[in-house]
Amino acid sequence: MQLQLYGKKIWVFRQSIDFRASIDRLSSLIANDLKQDPQGGIFLFYNRNKDKVKCLSYHKNGFVLVYKRLDKGKFCFYFNKGISEMSIEELGWLLAGLEWQKMRNWRELSYDKFS
């Protein structure tokens, strides 16, 4: 089974949260603290140890909560409090456990001729 999440924007909440929070608490946090529409995008949250990520999104007729825990290592988050926007590529890098913020500057190389 493959579930595709759609959202105009992907937002990262830039401070750790209590990971006991589920859909209702996260939706309330988005609406009340961030002043965003919980159905308006994909929202990412991480725990204090940065080894777990929750992704909240609205899918057609209800919310979906995706949870990922790394077996080894930590997710890379380097920023101050607030909210930050990310691209779908960056989300893929993040969930793969890569340093997605450093990879923002990565560009595919293209050559016209080879010598």
N, C-alpha and C positions, 0 to 999 in steps of 0.2 A: 504494500500500500504506500502510495506517495501522496502527501498532503502539500498543496502549494498555498502559501500564505501570500496575500496581496495587500499592499498598502502604498499609499502615495509617498509616504516617507517612513524611514526607519529611525527611531529615536533610542538613544541610550540614556538611561537615568544615571547621572554621573556621581552617585554615591551609593554605598552598599545599603541593602535593605535586609530586614528580617525575613529569612527564607521560609518562615511559617506562613507568610502571606500567600493567599491564593487569588483566584480570579476576582472576587468581590473587592478585596482589600487593594489589589493592584489597580483595578479600574477606578476605585475611589481616589487613590493616590494620583493617578493620571488626571482625573477630572478636577480635583480640588487643589492639589499642590502645584501641578504643572500647567493647569488651565488649558488642557488639551482635550480633544474628543477621543475617548478610548477606542472608538470604532474608526478613527481617522488614520490609522497607521499601524506599524509594528513597533512594539515597545520592549526594550531589553533591560533587564535588571540583573545585578550580580550580588553575591554575598560578601561578607567581610573578608573572608580568606581568598576570594577571587578564584575559587576552584569550581564554582557553580554559576550557571546562567539560567534565567527564566525569560522566556519570550512570550509576550501576550499579544494576540491579534484577534480581530473579529473575522470570522469566516462564514459568510452567507447568512446563517441564522443563529449564530451563537459564538461565544468566545472560545479560543483555543489557547491552551497554556502548554508550552513546550519547555522541558527542563533538561539541561545537560550538565553532567558532572564529569570533570576530567579525572581519570584514574591517577595520573601523575602530572605535576606542574600546575600552573595557574594561568588563567586568562589574563591578557595584557590590557590594562586600563590605566591610562596616564592623563588625568585632567582634574580640574577643580569641580566643585559641586555644581549642580544644575542639570541641564539636558543638552545632548549633542546629537547631531544628525549623522547618519552613516549611509553608505551605498549598499546595494545588494552584494557587490563583490566583497566589500569590507565585512559584511555579515558572514559570508562564507569563510573568509580568512579567520575571523574571530572564532567561529564554531569549530574550525579545524585546529584551533589552539595556536595559531600564528600571531605574530605581532602586527595586527591589522593596521595600527596607526602609522607604523613605519613603512608598511607596504603601500600606503596611499601614494607615495612618490614613485612607485615602480611603474615603469612604462615598457610596453613591448617594443623591441627594436625592429626596425625594418630597413633593409638595404636595397638600393637600386642596382648596384653591381658589386661583384666580388672580385678580388684580385688574388 
